[in-house]
């Protein structure tokens, strides 16, 4: 059988056995690039370019916001390239480049003398321009990353094209443009965190999924991980270790995004949001109205008026915690 790195794109597609009613791109993404979730259209378009990028030895520039998975993609491209056994370097510190101006030294293993490896630089614009030129023309496959909002992005593009006419550029979509990927990513994060806590993995309710999709995620995947972690902590504090993860368990800012983009009118949405925030904080403060008011920036009297207005009994939250203990 022809090795993977020598197969053409058509041969690779034919070598994948598809179960009934399974989309071809989903099977390929899961088998060859398991670290990249490709359900949304923008993620599938990016995934369709990975085979060509992996087989190439040209310098590659990744453009994406923090937390979009630039390092993960760089590692996947290296692992699926012609030399996956070669080293994958991540020298991000300036002292390293002071002693290795052109990147890492070649391997001394005679069996791997032709394996040059890949070097990944996460903050490309922090390097001096002379050092950048040395890395672009060095013996290793260079994969560098920059942020799309940086003023020097055009300067970086021009430098790459000037130093290497074969340089490649790949733009990575932010999480807000990959809404169809959010339930899959959230489920994967839930499974990982639940396994670490030795607890059952709670399913996401439709309302929770809608809230997650409605939030813009300025922090991208790390922010999603933090939101899921906080939600699990909230469920544990409320004594709910076996039920599903509902929208009420999500952090207030994410839950509010789901409420405000729903079918309720604006006054109804604000009432629902206020009730959700009150219940969340009362649960965290074990029914203590004074501490709840301090955290929310209100007076105890204002909190007391709101709990009476919505028929919320703070003692219910205290009794729940006492029962758990």
C-alpha positions, 0 to 999 in steps of 0.5 A: 500500500502506498504511504499516506504522504505519497498518495495523491489527494484522490487516492487519499479520498478513495482510501477512506471507507465511509459508513452509510449516510456519513458525509465524506468531509466529516470522516476525513476530518475525524481520521486525519485531523482529529484535533480540528472540529469541522462541522461549520462551513468555514471550518470545512473550507479550512479543513479541505486545504489541510492536505495540500498544506501538510504535504508542502514544505513552503513557509506557512503563515497562520492568521487568526485571533488568539484562541482560534487553534493556530498552534493545534493546526500547526501541529496537525499540519506537521503530523500529517506531512511527509516527515511526521517523525521529525521534531516540531519546534516551538522556540518562542523566547528571544534568548533561543533565537539569539543562539539559534539565529536560523532555527534549530540545528539539524538532527544528528540521527543518520536514519533521520538525516533528511528529516528537517522538521517544523518550527512554529513561532506563535508571536511572529511580529515580536521577532526582529525583521532580520531574524524573520528573514533567516527563519523564512529561508532556513532549512526547516518548514516554518509555520508562523502565526500573527493576529488579524488586527495587527497593523503590520499584517500587510508588511508581514505579507510583503516580507514573506512574498519577497523572501519566498515567492512560494510562501502560503497564507491561511486565515483561521475563522474565529469561533463566532463564525463557526456556530455549528462547531460550538455544540460539538466543541462544548460536548468534547470539553464537557466529556474531558472535564467530566472525566477529570472530575470522575463524574457523569458527562451531562448532556446539553439542553437545546436552550443551553446550545442556543445560548452558546451559539448566541454568544460572540465568544471574543476569547474563542475556544479558551473562553468556551472551555472556561464557561463550561468549567464554570457551568460544571462548578455551578451544577456541583454547587447546586447539587445537580450532578446527574441532570443535563446542563441547562441554560440556567447553569451557564455564566450570566453573560452567556445565558443573557446572550441566549435570552436576548436573542430568543423569541421573547420581547425586550421587557420579557427578556430583561425580566428573565435575565434578571431572574436568572442572575439572581438565582445564580448568585443566590446559589453561589452565596448559599441564599445569603442576601447580603453577600448576593447584594454585594456581588451584584452591586446592589443593596440588601433591600434592593435584592429583597425587593426583587426576590419578593417580586419574582417569588424567590425564597432565598432559604430554598438555596440555603436548605439545598446546600445544607442537604448536600452537606 
